Amino acid sequence: MTTYTIECDSCGRPFKAARAHALTCSVTCRVRRCRERQAAQAAAAASLLHRQSALIVRMTSAADAAERDRLVAELDALAREAEATIPAAAA
C-alpha cells in the first residue's frame, strides 16, 4: 500500500496518509477545519447582512425615486454576492 506524506491543513504537521488527497491528520483537525470554515462563512454572512441593512435604511429614507432604484439594484447585487460567497444563502 502506498502512503503519502502530507502537511495537515489544520495544524500544519506532516502526517502519513493512505490517500493523496487527504487534508487533515486526524478527526480533531478535520472538525477544527470545518468549524473555522463555518465561522468564516458566518462572518461573511454577518458582513453582507450589515451592508444590506444599511442599504435598506438609506433606501427607505431616500425621497428620490432614482436614488431608491439605484439602492435596490445595489441590494440585489449584494444578494447575488451572498449566494456566490455563502452556500447557505442560496437555500
Summary of the structure (lengths in Angstrom):
residues: 91
radius of gyration: 21.1
end to end distance: 41.7
largest distance: 71.1
contacts: 215
relative contact order: 0.11
helix: 66%
strand: 9%
